[in-house]
Amino acid sequence: MTEKTRPQGPASYFPSIEKKYGQPISHWLGLLAARPGMKHMELVGWLKTEHGLGHGHANALVAHHLASGSGMLGP
């Protein structure tokens, strides 16, 4: 992987998340999508408490999820 093709931002955590927790990123994003209307830190706390993720991994997943627009709070 070259510097130009290496994932940036939250996605840079994805390979280690998949390796450590044994689930594909789509699994985690699906769980987040099923919890609409929650704020960033609420989702981070939920992943940490209910699924045992570390803070950095949970934060990266939530940041990616919210940035994709699938978890945006309504008007």
All heavy atoms as TSV, in Angstrom:
chain	resi	resn	atom	element	x	y	z
A	1	MET	N	N	0.850	-1.173	0.000
A	1	MET	CA	C	0.000	0.000	0.000
A	1	MET	C	C	0.897	1.239	0.000
A	1	MET	O	O	1.763	1.371	0.852
A	1	MET	CB	C	-0.895	-0.041	1.236
A	1	MET	CG	C	-2.077	0.882	1.144
A	1	MET	SD	S	-3.215	0.700	2.546
A	1	MET	CE	C	-3.971	-0.858	2.177
A	2	THR	N	N	0.677	2.121	-0.907
A	2	THR	CA	C	1.487	3.330	-0.962
A	2	THR	C	C	0.854	4.411	-0.108
A	2	THR	O	O	-0.286	4.287	0.329
A	2	THR	CB	C	1.611	3.844	-2.414
A	2	THR	OG1	O	0.327	4.276	-2.856
A	2	THR	CG2	C	2.158	2.766	-3.336
A	3	GLU	N	N	1.606	5.470	0.103
A	3	GLU	CA	C	1.108	6.595	0.895
A	3	GLU	C	C	-0.179	7.154	0.315
A	3	GLU	O	O	-1.074	7.533	1.043
A	3	GLU	CB	C	2.194	7.677	0.969
A	3	GLU	CG	C	1.883	8.771	1.956
A	3	GLU	CD	C	1.889	8.307	3.402
A	3	GLU	OE1	O	2.654	7.386	3.736
A	3	GLU	OE2	O	1.125	8.850	4.205
A	4	LYS	N	N	-0.299	7.176	-1.016
A	4	LYS	CA	C	-1.488	7.741	-1.653
A	4	LYS	C	C	-2.708	6.835	-1.524
A	4	LYS	O	O	-3.822	7.317	-1.549
A	4	LYS	CB	C	-1.216	8.033	-3.129
A	4	LYS	CG	C	-0.306	9.211	-3.346
A	4	LYS	CD	C	-0.212	9.554	-4.797
A	4	LYS	CE	C	0.652	10.785	-4.975
A	4	LYS	NZ	N	0.671	11.262	-6.334
A	5	THR	N	N	-2.515	5.527	-1.396
A	5	THR	CA	C	-3.652	4.618	-1.319
A	5	THR	C	C	-3.999	4.223	0.116
A	5	THR	O	O	-4.994	3.563	0.330
A	5	THR	CB	C	-3.401	3.341	-2.139
A	5	THR	OG1	O	-2.256	2.682	-1.608
A	5	THR	CG2	C	-3.202	3.655	-3.606
A	6	ARG	N	N	-3.170	4.608	1.056
A	6	ARG	CA	C	-3.436	4.284	2.460
A	6	ARG	C	C	-4.669	5.059	2.930
A	6	ARG	O	O	-4.780	6.256	2.699
A	6	ARG	CB	C	-2.236	4.665	3.308
A	6	ARG	CG	C	-2.398	4.241	4.751
A	6	ARG	CD	C	-1.145	4.440	5.562
A	6	ARG	NE	N	-0.100	3.584	5.013
A	6	ARG	CZ	C	1.171	3.911	4.953
A	6	ARG	NH1	N	1.581	5.076	5.399
A	6	ARG	NH2	N	2.057	3.093	4.453
A	7	PRO	N	N	-5.610	4.375	3.604
A	7	PRO	CA	C	-6.807	5.070	4.107
A	7	PRO	C	C	-6.429	6.214	5.036
A	7	PRO	O	O	-5.450	6.126	5.782
A	7	PRO	CB	C	-7.561	3.990	4.873
A	7	PRO	CG	C	-7.023	2.695	4.401
A	7	PRO	CD	C	-5.616	2.962	3.956
A	8	GLN	N	N	-7.199	7.250	5.002
A	8	GLN	CA	C	-6.972	8.423	5.836
A	8	GLN	C	C	-8.122	8.571	6.832
A	8	GLN	O	O	-9.191	8.014	6.642
A	8	GLN	CB	C	-6.896	9.680	4.964
A	8	GLN	CG	C	-5.787	9.657	3.932
A	8	GLN	CD	C	-4.418	9.694	4.557
A	8	GLN	OE1	O	-4.128	10.544	5.387
A	8	GLN	NE2	N	-3.575	8.765	4.180
A	9	GLY	N	N	-7.903	9.350	7.860
A	9	GLY	CA	C	-8.943	9.645	8.836
A	9	GLY	C	C	-9.432	8.397	9.555
A	9	GLY	O	O	-8.664	7.454	9.777
A	10	PRO	N	N	-10.720	8.378	9.912
A	10	PRO	CA	C	-11.260	7.246	10.666
A	10	PRO	C	C	-11.051	5.895	9.979
A	10	PRO	O	O	-10.830	4.891	10.650
A	10	PRO	CB	C	-12.743	7.575	10.786
A	10	PRO	CG	C	-12.823	9.052	10.676
A	10	PRO	CD	C	-11.718	9.429	9.730
A	11	ALA	N	N	-11.085	5.869	8.652
A	11	ALA	CA	C	-10.934	4.603	7.923
A	11	ALA	C	C	-9.558	3.971	8.143
A	11	ALA	O	O	-9.398	2.763	7.959
A	11	ALA	CB	C	-11.189	4.812	6.432
A	12	SER	N	N	-8.587	4.753	8.582
A	12	SER	CA	C	-7.260	4.186	8.823
A	12	SER	C	C	-7.279	3.189	9.987
A	12	SER	O	O	-6.388	2.355	10.106
A	12	SER	CB	C	-6.241	5.297	9.087
A	12	SER	OG	O	-6.523	5.974	10.298
A	13	TYR	N	N	-8.297	3.247	10.821
A	13	TYR	CA	C	-8.437	2.314	11.944
A	13	TYR	C	C	-9.116	1.004	11.539
A	13	TYR	O	O	-9.093	0.039	12.296
A	13	TYR	CB	C	-9.292	2.934	13.060
A	13	TYR	CG	C	-8.599	3.996	13.861
A	13	TYR	CD1	C	-8.578	5.322	13.436
A	13	TYR	CD2	C	-7.985	3.689	15.066
A	13	TYR	CE1	C	-7.963	6.304	14.182
A	13	TYR	CE2	C	-7.364	4.663	15.825
A	13	TYR	CZ	C	-7.356	5.963	15.375
A	13	TYR	OH	O	-6.736	6.941	16.121
A	14	PHE	N	N	-9.758	0.967	10.386
A	14	PHE	CA	C	-10.603	-0.172	10.028
A	14	PHE	C	C	-9.883	-1.522	10.016
A	14	PHE	O	O	-10.416	-2.489	10.552
A	14	PHE	CB	C	-11.320	0.077	8.710
A	14	PHE	CG	C	-12.407	1.134	8.791
A	14	PHE	CD1	C	-13.101	1.484	7.655
A	14	PHE	CD2	C	-12.730	1.766	9.978
A	14	PHE	CE1	C	-14.106	2.449	7.717
A	14	PHE	CE2	C	-13.725	2.735	10.045
A	14	PHE	CZ	C	-14.418	3.076	8.902
A	15	PRO	N	N	-8.689	-1.636	9.437
A	15	PRO	CA	C	-8.025	-2.950	9.459
A	15	PRO	C	C	-7.786	-3.462	10.890
A	15	PRO	O	O	-8.018	-4.652	11.170
A	15	PRO	CB	C	-6.704	-2.711	8.726
A	15	PRO	CG	C	-6.989	-1.551	7.820
A	15	PRO	CD	C	-7.927	-0.678	8.617
A	16	SER	N	N	-7.370	-2.589	11.790
A	16	SER	CA	C	-7.124	-3.048	13.159
A	16	SER	C	C	-8.433	-3.347	13.896
A	16	SER	O	O	-8.468	-4.258	14.743
A	16	SER	CB	C	-6.279	-2.045	13.937
A	16	SER	OG	O	-6.937	-0.809	14.067
A	17	ILE	N	N	-9.502	-2.644	13.584
A	17	ILE	CA	C	-10.805	-2.932	14.194
A	17	ILE	C	C	-11.273	-4.320	13.769
A	17	ILE	O	O	-11.708	-5.123	14.603
A	17	ILE	CB	C	-11.846	-1.858	13.810
A	17	ILE	CG1	C	-11.487	-0.514	14.454
A	17	ILE	CG2	C	-13.259	-2.297	14.208
A	17	ILE	CD1	C	-12.306	0.663	13.949
A	18	GLU	N	N	-11.180	-4.606	12.478
A	18	GLU	CA	C	-11.603	-5.923	11.987
A	18	GLU	C	C	-10.767	-7.035	12.605
A	18	GLU	O	O	-11.297	-8.076	13.011
A	18	GLU	CB	C	-11.525	-5.969	10.462
A	18	GLU	CG	C	-12.576	-5.107	9.808
A	18	GLU	CD	C	-12.508	-5.097	8.297
A	18	GLU	OE1	O	-11.407	-5.308	7.730
A	18	GLU	OE2	O	-13.557	-4.877	7.676
A	19	LYS	N	N	-9.473	-6.817	12.706
A	19	LYS	CA	C	-8.584	-7.836	13.267
A	19	LYS	C	C	-8.858	-8.057	14.753
A	19	LYS	O	O	-8.969	-9.196	15.216
A	19	LYS	CB	C	-7.125	-7.425	13.052
A	19	LYS	CG	C	-6.136	-8.443	13.542
A	19	LYS	CD	C	-4.709	-8.010	13.251
A	19	LYS	CE	C	-3.727	-9.044	13.756
A	19	LYS	NZ	N	-2.349	-8.643	13.493
A	20	LYS	N	N	-8.988	-6.988	15.503
A	20	LYS	CA	C	-9.142	-7.100	16.951
A	20	LYS	C	C	-10.499	-7.657	17.365
A	20	LYS	O	O	-10.587	-8.461	18.295
A	20	LYS	CB	C	-8.927	-5.745	17.622
A	20	LYS	CG	C	-9.013	-5.821	19.129
A	20	LYS	CD	C	-8.499	-4.593	19.809
A	20	LYS	CE	C	-8.518	-4.826	21.316
A	20	LYS	NZ	N	-7.733	-3.842	22.002
A	21	TYR	N	N	-11.573	-7.240	16.679
A	21	TYR	CA	C	-12.918	-7.607	17.127
A	21	TYR	C	C	-13.569	-8.690	16.276
A	21	TYR	O	O	-14.666	-9.150	16.598
A	21	TYR	CB	C	-13.803	-6.361	17.213
A	21	TYR	CG	C	-13.208	-5.322	18.136
A	21	TYR	CD1	C	-12.596	-4.183	17.630
A	21	TYR	CD2	C	-13.206	-5.504	19.517
A	21	TYR	CE1	C	-12.019	-3.240	18.470
A	21	TYR	CE2	C	-12.632	-4.578	20.365
A	21	TYR	CZ	C	-12.040	-3.450	19.837
A	21	TYR	OH	O	-11.454	-2.525	20.669
A	22	GLY	N	N	-12.913	-9.111	15.185
A	22	GLY	CA	C	-13.381	-10.251	14.410
A	22	GLY	C	C	-14.643	-10.041	13.602
A	22	GLY	O	O	-15.282	-11.010	13.194
A	23	GLN	N	N	-15.004	-8.802	13.377
A	23	GLN	CA	C	-16.198	-8.492	12.582
A	23	GLN	C	C	-15.808	-7.492	11.486
A	23	GLN	O	O	-14.968	-6.623	11.711
A	23	GLN	CB	C	-17.290	-7.854	13.453
A	23	GLN	CG	C	-17.856	-8.748	14.524
A	23	GLN	CD	C	-18.733	-9.849	13.960
A	23	GLN	OE1	O	-19.165	-9.798	12.814
A	23	GLN	NE2	N	-18.991	-10.865	14.770
A	24	PRO	N	N	-16.465	-7.606	10.323
A	24	PRO	CA	C	-16.184	-6.616	9.274
A	24	PRO	C	C	-16.737	-5.241	9.658
A	24	PRO	O	O	-17.648	-5.147	10.489
A	24	PRO	CB	C	-16.913	-7.183	8.048
A	24	PRO	CG	C	-18.002	-8.026	8.614
A	24	PRO	CD	C	-17.462	-8.583	9.917
A	25	ILE	N	N	-16.210	-4.225	9.061
A	25	ILE	CA	C	-16.666	-2.863	9.338
A	25	ILE	C	C	-18.154	-2.720	9.046
A	25	ILE	O	O	-18.872	-2.026	9.774
A	25	ILE	CB	C	-15.830	-1.837	8.526
A	25	ILE	CG1	C	-14.373	-1.880	9.004
A	25	ILE	CG2	C	-16.402	-0.433	8.654
A	25	ILE	CD1	C	-14.165	-1.647	10.487
A	26	SER	N	N	-18.643	-3.418	8.040
A	26	SER	CA	C	-20.074	-3.345	7.710
A	26	SER	C	C	-20.940	-3.784	8.897
A	26	SER	O	O	-22.037	-3.260	9.097
A	26	SER	CB	C	-20.391	-4.185	6.478
A	26	SER	OG	O	-20.052	-5.547	6.699
A	27	HIS	N	N	-20.450	-4.718	9.697
A	27	HIS	CA	C	-21.175	-5.150	10.903
A	27	HIS	C	C	-21.346	-3.979	11.864
A	27	HIS	O	O	-22.451	-3.703	12.349
A	27	HIS	CB	C	-20.410	-6.291	11.577
A	27	HIS	CG	C	-20.892	-6.607	12.966
A	27	HIS	ND1	N	-22.014	-7.352	13.201
A	27	HIS	CD2	C	-20.389	-6.257	14.181
A	27	HIS	CE1	C	-22.195	-7.463	14.514
A	27	HIS	NE2	N	-21.222	-6.810	15.119
A	28	TRP	N	N	-20.233	-3.294	12.147
A	28	TRP	CA	C	-20.282	-2.179	13.099
A	28	TRP	C	C	-21.100	-1.017	12.576
A	28	TRP	O	O	-21.873	-0.407	13.324
A	28	TRP	CB	C	-18.858	-1.733	13.448
A	28	TRP	CG	C	-18.064	-2.848	14.033
A	28	TRP	CD1	C	-17.009	-3.510	13.448
A	28	TRP	CD2	C	-18.276	-3.501	15.286
A	28	TRP	NE1	N	-16.562	-4.510	14.280
A	28	TRP	CE2	C	-17.319	-4.527	15.413
A	28	TRP	CE3	C	-19.179	-3.304	16.330
A	28	TRP	CZ2	C	-17.234	-5.348	16.541
A	28	TRP	CZ3	C	-19.097	-4.114	17.446
A	28	TRP	CH2	C	-18.147	-5.118	17.539
A	29	LEU	N	N	-20.966	-0.729	11.282
A	29	LEU	CA	C	-21.743	0.368	10.704
A	29	LEU	C	C	-23.230	0.030	10.701
A	29	LEU	O	O	-24.080	0.912	10.890
A	29	LEU	CB	C	-21.248	0.700	9.298
A	29	LEU	CG	C	-19.812	1.240	9.233
A	29	LEU	CD1	C	-19.395	1.477	7.791
A	29	LEU	CD2	C	-19.656	2.500	10.071
A	30	GLY	N	N	-23.562	-1.237	10.510
A	30	GLY	CA	C	-24.954	-1.670	10.582
A	30	GLY	C	C	-25.528	-1.482	11.974
A	30	GLY	O	O	-26.686	-1.057	12.130
A	31	LEU	N	N	-24.740	-1.811	12.992
A	31	LEU	CA	C	-25.193	-1.597	14.370
A	31	LEU	C	C	-25.442	-0.116	14.635
A	31	LEU	O	O	-26.445	0.248	15.269
A	31	LEU	CB	C	-24.155	-2.124	15.361
A	31	LEU	CG	C	-23.973	-3.639	15.438
A	31	LEU	CD1	C	-22.839	-3.979	16.404
A	31	LEU	CD2	C	-25.258	-4.326	15.869
A	32	LEU	N	N	-24.550	0.722	14.154
A	32	LEU	CA	C	-24.716	2.162	14.349
A	32	LEU	C	C	-25.939	2.688	13.601
A	32	LEU	O	O	-26.682	3.526	14.121
A	32	LEU	CB	C	-23.456	2.908	13.908
A	32	LEU	CG	C	-22.228	2.669	14.784
A	32	LEU	CD1	C	-20.987	3.244	14.120
A	32	LEU	CD2	C	-22.430	3.251	16.172
A	33	ALA	N	N	-26.175	2.185	12.396
A	33	ALA	CA	C	-27.323	2.621	11.600
A	33	ALA	C	C	-28.641	2.264	12.279
A	33	ALA	O	O	-29.656	2.936	12.072
A	33	ALA	CB	C	-27.261	2.011	10.200
A	34	ALA	N	N	-28.624	1.234	13.096
A	34	ALA	CA	C	-29.832	0.795	13.793
A	34	ALA	C	C	-30.128	1.645	15.031
A	34	ALA	O	O	-31.100	1.383	15.731
A	34	ALA	CB	C	-29.699	-0.672	14.183
A	35	ARG	N	N	-29.305	2.649	15.291
A	35	ARG	CA	C	-29.491	3.511	16.460
A	35	ARG	C	C	-29.557	4.969	16.024
A	35	ARG	O	O	-28.736	5.796	16.425
A	35	ARG	CB	C	-28.367	3.283	17.453
A	35	ARG	CG	C	-28.302	1.797	17.875
A	35	ARG	CD	C	-27.445	1.519	19.022
A	35	ARG	NE	N	-27.916	2.075	20.265
A	35	ARG	CZ	C	-28.805	1.487	21.080
A	35	ARG	NH1	N	-29.364	0.360	20.747
A	35	ARG	NH2	N	-29.122	2.058	22.224
A	36	PRO	N	N	-30.553	5.311	15.203
A	36	PRO	CA	C	-30.648	6.684	14.686
A	36	PRO	C	C	-30.955	7.696	15.792
A	36	PRO	O	O	-31.554	7.354	16.812
A	36	PRO	CB	C	-31.807	6.604	13.692
A	36	PRO	CG	C	-32.663	5.494	14.193
A	36	PRO	CD	C	-31.689	4.496	14.778
A	37	GLY	N	N	-30.483	8.904	15.566
A	37	GLY	CA	C	-30.798	9.998	16.480
A	37	GLY	C	C	-29.869	10.135	17.664
A	37	GLY	O	O	-29.974	11.093	18.415
A	38	MET	N	N	-28.957	9.190	17.855
A	38	MET	CA	C	-28.017	9.304	18.971
A	38	MET	C	C	-26.870	10.236	18.582
A	38	MET	O	O	-26.455	10.269	17.433
A	38	MET	CB	C	-27.472	7.930	19.364
A	38	MET	CG	C	-28.503	7.021	20.010
A	38	MET	SD	S	-27.824	5.403	20.460
A	38	MET	CE	C	-26.817	5.823	21.873
A	39	LYS	N	N	-26.364	10.952	19.552
A	39	LYS	CA	C	-25.239	11.854	19.327
A	39	LYS	C	C	-23.931	11.065	19.302
A	39	LYS	O	O	-23.866	9.929	19.746
A	39	LYS	CB	C	-25.200	12.920	20.421
A	39	LYS	CG	C	-26.405	13.831	20.369
A	39	LYS	CD	C	-26.335	14.857	21.455
A	39	LYS	CE	C	-27.575	15.741	21.390
A	39	LYS	NZ	N	-27.584	16.741	22.450
A	40	HIS	N	N	-22.895	11.732	18.795
A	40	HIS	CA	C	-21.589	11.110	18.619
A	40	HIS	C	C	-21.116	10.386	19.881
A	40	HIS	O	O	-20.824	9.193	19.853
A	40	HIS	CB	C	-20.564	12.171	18.184
A	40	HIS	CG	C	-19.203	11.610	17.929
A	40	HIS	ND1	N	-18.734	11.394	16.655
A	40	HIS	CD2	C	-18.215	11.224	18.771
A	40	HIS	CE1	C	-17.508	10.887	16.736
A	40	HIS	NE2	N	-17.177	10.783	18.007
A	41	MET	N	N	-21.013	11.094	20.978
A	41	MET	CA	C	-20.465	10.488	22.187
A	41	MET	C	C	-21.408	9.456	22.801
A	41	MET	O	O	-20.950	8.536	23.485
A	41	MET	CB	C	-20.067	11.556	23.204
A	41	MET	CG	C	-18.830	12.357	22.784
A	41	MET	SD	S	-17.395	11.341	22.280
A	41	MET	CE	C	-16.971	10.549	23.817
A	42	GLU	N	N	-22.690	9.575	22.558
A	42	GLU	CA	C	-23.626	8.537	23.000
A	42	GLU	C	C	-23.336	7.232	22.268
A	42	GLU	O	O	-23.331	6.152	22.875
A	42	GLU	CB	C	-25.071	8.962	22.748
A	42	GLU	CG	C	-25.537	10.103	23.618
A	42	GLU	CD	C	-26.912	10.630	23.229
A	42	GLU	OE1	O	-27.282	10.582	22.037
A	42	GLU	OE2	O	-27.613	11.100	24.135
A	43	LEU	N	N	-23.108	7.329	20.958
A	43	LEU	CA	C	-22.786	6.139	20.170
A	43	LEU	C	C	-21.437	5.544	20.578
A	43	LEU	O	O	-21.296	4.320	20.681
A	43	LEU	CB	C	-22.791	6.472	18.675
A	43	LEU	CG	C	-24.162	6.749	18.070
A	43	LEU	CD1	C	-24.021	7.371	16.684
A	43	LEU	CD2	C	-24.990	5.481	18.011
A	44	VAL	N	N	-20.458	6.393	20.812
A	44	VAL	CA	C	-19.147	5.919	21.249
A	44	VAL	C	C	-19.294	5.162	22.567
A	44	VAL	O	O	-18.796	4.045	22.723
A	44	VAL	CB	C	-18.140	7.091	21.391
A	44	VAL	CG1	C	-16.866	6.644	22.100
A	44	VAL	CG2	C	-17.804	7.677	20.021
A	45	GLY	N	N	-19.999	5.752	23.510
A	45	GLY	CA	C	-20.215	5.109	24.801
A	45	GLY	C	C	-20.949	3.791	24.674
A	45	GLY	O	O	-20.621	2.813	25.362
A	46	TRP	N	N	-21.923	3.735	23.787
A	46	TRP	CA	C	-22.691	2.518	23.558
A	46	TRP	C	C	-21.800	1.404	22.994
A	46	TRP	O	O	-21.863	0.266	23.462
A	46	TRP	CB	C	-23.860	2.817	22.620
A	46	TRP	CG	C	-24.670	1.622	22.261
A	46	TRP	CD1	C	-25.571	0.972	23.054
A	46	TRP	CD2	C	-24.639	0.920	21.026
A	46	TRP	NE1	N	-26.106	-0.094	22.376
A	46	TRP	CE2	C	-25.550	-0.144	21.128
A	46	TRP	CE3	C	-23.933	1.089	19.846
A	46	TRP	CZ2	C	-25.765	-1.037	20.095
A	46	TRP	CZ3	C	-24.157	0.207	18.809
A	46	TRP	CH2	C	-25.059	-0.843	18.940
A	47	LEU	N	N	-20.969	1.724	22.009
A	47	LEU	CA	C	-20.055	0.720	21.459
A	47	LEU	C	C	-19.079	0.219	22.521
A	47	LEU	O	O	-18.776	-0.972	22.579
A	47	LEU	CB	C	-19.278	1.281	20.261
A	47	LEU	CG	C	-20.050	1.426	18.961
A	47	LEU	CD1	C	-19.193	2.154	17.918
A	47	LEU	CD2	C	-20.503	0.076	18.423
A	48	LYS	N	N	-18.604	1.107	23.353
A	48	LYS	CA	C	-17.661	0.722	24.395
A	48	LYS	C	C	-18.334	-0.159	25.446
A	48	LYS	O	O	-17.798	-1.199	25.824
A	48	LYS	CB	C	-17.080	1.981	25.057
A	48	LYS	CG	C	-16.135	2.760	24.146
A	48	LYS	CD	C	-15.780	4.117	24.693
A	48	LYS	CE	C	-15.065	4.055	26.015
A	48	LYS	NZ	N	-14.616	5.397	26.462
A	49	THR	N	N	-19.503	0.249	25.904
A	49	THR	CA	C	-20.198	-0.466	26.975
A	49	THR	C	C	-20.808	-1.780	26.508
A	49	THR	O	O	-20.633	-2.818	27.141
A	49	THR	CB	C	-21.314	0.423	27.559
A	49	THR	OG1	O	-20.732	1.626	28.041
A	49	THR	CG2	C	-22.044	-0.277	28.687
A	50	GLU	N	N	-21.520	-1.744	25.407
A	50	GLU	CA	C	-22.269	-2.919	24.952
A	50	GLU	C	C	-21.442	-3.896	24.123
A	50	GLU	O	O	-21.789	-5.066	24.037
A	50	GLU	CB	C	-23.499	-2.483	24.152
A	50	GLU	CG	C	-24.493	-1.682	24.949
A	50	GLU	CD	C	-25.078	-2.444	26.126
A	50	GLU	OE1	O	-25.370	-3.659	25.984
A	50	GLU	OE2	O	-25.224	-1.832	27.198
A	51	HIS	N	N	-20.386	-3.401	23.476
A	51	HIS	CA	C	-19.633	-4.255	22.559
A	51	HIS	C	C	-18.149	-4.358	22.881
A	51	HIS	O	O	-17.406	-5.036	22.174
A	51	HIS	CB	C	-19.846	-3.784	21.117
A	51	HIS	CG	C	-21.278	-3.869	20.711
A	51	HIS	ND1	N	-21.877	-5.059	20.363
A	51	HIS	CD2	C	-22.243	-2.918	20.633
A	51	HIS	CE1	C	-23.149	-4.842	20.069
A	51	HIS	NE2	N	-23.395	-3.555	20.241
A	52	GLY	N	N	-17.695	-3.669	23.929
A	52	GLY	CA	C	-16.326	-3.805	24.389
A	52	GLY	C	C	-15.259	-3.173	23.520
A	52	GLY	O	O	-14.079	-3.516	23.631
A	53	LEU	N	N	-15.641	-2.239	22.650
A	53	LEU	CA	C	-14.645	-1.577	21.815
A	53	LEU	C	C	-13.866	-0.562	22.643
A	53	LEU	O	O	-14.396	0.017	23.593
A	53	LEU	CB	C	-15.306	-0.857	20.634
A	53	LEU	CG	C	-15.519	-1.694	19.379
A	53	LEU	CD1	C	-16.604	-2.725	19.578
A	53	LEU	CD2	C	-15.844	-0.806	18.206
A	54	GLY	N	N	-12.619	-0.341	22.247
A	54	GLY	CA	C	-11.821	0.709	22.855
A	54	GLY	C	C	-12.303	2.069	22.370
A	54	GLY	O	O	-12.990	2.173	21.347
A	55	HIS	N	N	-11.932	3.104	23.094
A	55	HIS	CA	C	-12.410	4.443	22.762
A	55	HIS	C	C	-12.014	4.877	21.342
A	55	HIS	O	O	-12.855	5.389	20.598
A	55	HIS	CB	C	-11.904	5.467	23.779
A	55	HIS	CG	C	-12.400	6.840	23.498
A	55	HIS	ND1	N	-13.654	7.259	23.877
A	55	HIS	CD2	C	-11.828	7.879	22.846
A	55	HIS	CE1	C	-13.831	8.505	23.464
A	55	HIS	NE2	N	-12.731	8.901	22.843
A	56	GLY	N	N	-10.760	4.700	20.972
A	56	GLY	CA	C	-10.301	5.136	19.650
A	56	GLY	C	C	-11.016	4.418	18.519
A	56	GLY	O	O	-11.403	5.035	17.520
A	57	HIS	N	N	-11.213	3.119	18.666
A	57	HIS	CA	C	-11.903	2.346	17.632
A	57	HIS	C	C	-13.371	2.749	17.546
A	57	HIS	O	O	-13.906	2.930	16.453
A	57	HIS	CB	C	-11.763	0.848	17.904
A	57	HIS	CG	C	-10.404	0.326	17.645
A	57	HIS	ND1	N	-9.942	-0.845	18.181
A	57	HIS	CD2	C	-9.379	0.817	16.895
A	57	HIS	CE1	C	-8.696	-1.064	17.762
A	57	HIS	NE2	N	-8.341	-0.062	16.993
A	58	ALA	N	N	-14.021	2.897	18.697
A	58	ALA	CA	C	-15.423	3.308	18.698
A	58	ALA	C	C	-15.571	4.699	18.085
A	58	ALA	O	O	-16.469	4.942	17.269
A	58	ALA	CB	C	-15.972	3.289	20.118
A	59	ASN	N	N	-14.685	5.598	18.456
A	59	ASN	CA	C	-14.737	6.963	17.939
A	59	ASN	C	C	-14.543	6.990	16.425
A	59	ASN	O	O	-15.249	7.726	15.714
A	59	ASN	CB	C	-13.671	7.813	18.629
A	59	ASN	CG	C	-13.843	9.272	18.329
A	59	ASN	OD1	O	-14.891	9.850	18.584
A	59	ASN	ND2	N	-12.805	9.878	17.774
A	60	ALA	N	N	-13.625	6.184	15.909
A	60	ALA	CA	C	-13.383	6.138	14.461
A	60	ALA	C	C	-14.612	5.623	13.723
A	60	ALA	O	O	-14.990	6.170	12.682
A	60	ALA	CB	C	-12.169	5.255	14.155
A	61	LEU	N	N	-15.243	4.576	14.242
A	61	LEU	CA	C	-16.441	4.040	13.596
A	61	LEU	C	C	-17.575	5.062	13.592
A	61	LEU	O	O	-18.238	5.262	12.571
A	61	LEU	CB	C	-16.899	2.760	14.304
A	61	LEU	CG	C	-16.052	1.527	14.043
A	61	LEU	CD1	C	-16.388	0.431	15.047
A	61	LEU	CD2	C	-16.255	1.033	12.614
A	62	VAL	N	N	-17.796	5.712	14.719
A	62	VAL	CA	C	-18.878	6.695	14.817
A	62	VAL	C	C	-18.587	7.889	13.915
A	62	VAL	O	O	-19.486	8.369	13.207
A	62	VAL	CB	C	-19.097	7.133	16.280
A	62	VAL	CG1	C	-20.073	8.300	16.357
A	62	VAL	CG2	C	-19.595	5.951	17.113
A	63	ALA	N	N	-17.360	8.374	13.903
A	63	ALA	CA	C	-17.013	9.513	13.050
A	63	ALA	C	C	-17.266	9.180	11.581
A	63	ALA	O	O	-17.837	9.989	10.838
A	63	ALA	CB	C	-15.557	9.913	13.264
A	64	HIS	N	N	-16.865	7.989	11.159
A	64	HIS	CA	C	-17.089	7.585	9.768
A	64	HIS	C	C	-18.585	7.464	9.481
A	64	HIS	O	O	-19.070	7.929	8.452
A	64	HIS	CB	C	-16.387	6.259	9.495
A	64	HIS	CG	C	-16.568	5.773	8.096
A	64	HIS	ND1	N	-15.829	6.267	7.055
A	64	HIS	CD2	C	-17.420	4.868	7.563
A	64	HIS	CE1	C	-16.213	5.674	5.934
A	64	HIS	NE2	N	-17.175	4.815	6.226
A	65	HIS	N	N	-19.299	6.844	10.388
A	65	HIS	CA	C	-20.744	6.654	10.245
A	65	HIS	C	C	-21.463	7.996	10.108
A	65	HIS	O	O	-22.269	8.181	9.190
A	65	HIS	CB	C	-21.266	5.887	11.463
A	65	HIS	CG	C	-22.739	5.831	11.582
A	65	HIS	ND1	N	-23.541	5.134	10.715
A	65	HIS	CD2	C	-23.573	6.390	12.494
A	65	HIS	CE1	C	-24.800	5.262	11.091
A	65	HIS	NE2	N	-24.839	6.017	12.161
A	66	LEU	N	N	-21.165	8.921	10.977
A	66	LEU	CA	C	-21.834	10.223	10.934
A	66	LEU	C	C	-21.415	11.044	9.715
A	66	LEU	O	O	-22.237	11.735	9.112
A	66	LEU	CB	C	-21.583	10.996	12.227
A	66	LEU	CG	C	-22.183	10.373	13.487
A	66	LEU	CD1	C	-21.781	11.172	14.714
A	66	LEU	CD2	C	-23.698	10.271	13.368
A	67	ALA	N	N	-20.150	10.944	9.327
A	67	ALA	CA	C	-19.672	11.693	8.161
A	67	ALA	C	C	-20.286	11.175	6.876
A	67	ALA	O	O	-20.439	11.927	5.913
A	67	ALA	CB	C	-18.149	11.619	8.081
A	68	SER	N	N	-20.660	9.900	6.865
A	68	SER	CA	C	-21.260	9.319	5.656
A	68	SER	C	C	-22.689	9.797	5.447
A	68	SER	O	O	-23.269	9.566	4.399
A	68	SER	CB	C	-21.232	7.794	5.724
A	68	SER	OG	O	-22.191	7.326	6.667
A	69	GLY	N	N	-23.253	10.446	6.473
A	69	GLY	CA	C	-24.613	10.938	6.353
A	69	GLY	C	C	-25.668	9.954	6.804
A	69	GLY	O	O	-26.828	10.304	6.946
A	70	SER	N	N	-25.291	8.708	7.058
A	70	SER	CA	C	-26.273	7.710	7.437
A	70	SER	C	C	-26.735	7.854	8.879
A	70	SER	O	O	-27.757	7.307	9.258
A	70	SER	CB	C	-25.737	6.297	7.200
A	70	SER	OG	O	-24.542	6.110	7.915
A	71	GLY	N	N	-26.000	8.629	9.656
A	71	GLY	CA	C	-26.383	8.780	11.054
A	71	GLY	C	C	-26.692	10.214	11.435
A	71	GLY	O	O	-26.756	10.534	12.593
A	72	MET	N	N	-26.887	11.061	10.450
A	72	MET	CA	C	-27.145	12.473	10.734
A	72	MET	C	C	-28.456	12.646	11.460
A	72	MET	O	O	-29.434	11.974	11.185
A	72	MET	CB	C	-27.173	13.288	9.438
A	72	MET	CG	C	-25.842	13.380	8.774
A	72	MET	SD	S	-24.704	14.250	9.852
A	72	MET	CE	C	-23.631	14.957	8.694
A	73	LEU	N	N	-28.443	13.559	12.399
A	73	LEU	CA	C	-29.657	13.889	13.123
A	73	LEU	C	C	-30.550	14.730	12.217
A	73	LEU	O	O	-30.068	15.528	11.423
A	73	LEU	CB	C	-29.324	14.675	14.396
A	73	LEU	CG	C	-28.459	13.933	15.408
A	73	LEU	CD1	C	-28.052	14.879	16.519
A	73	LEU	CD2	C	-29.169	12.731	15.967
A	74	GLY	N	N	-31.815	14.534	12.339
A	74	GLY	CA	C	-32.769	15.262	11.502
A	74	GLY	C	C	-32.853	16.719	11.885
A	74	GLY	O	O	-32.330	17.138	12.901
A	75	PRO	N	N	-33.561	17.531	11.038
A	75	PRO	CA	C	-33.680	18.982	11.313
A	75	PRO	C	C	-34.468	19.282	12.554
A	75	PRO	O	O	-35.238	18.545	13.039
A	75	PRO	CB	C	-34.398	19.523	10.087
A	75	PRO	CG	C	-34.930	18.369	9.341
A	75	PRO	CD	C	-34.242	17.140	9.860
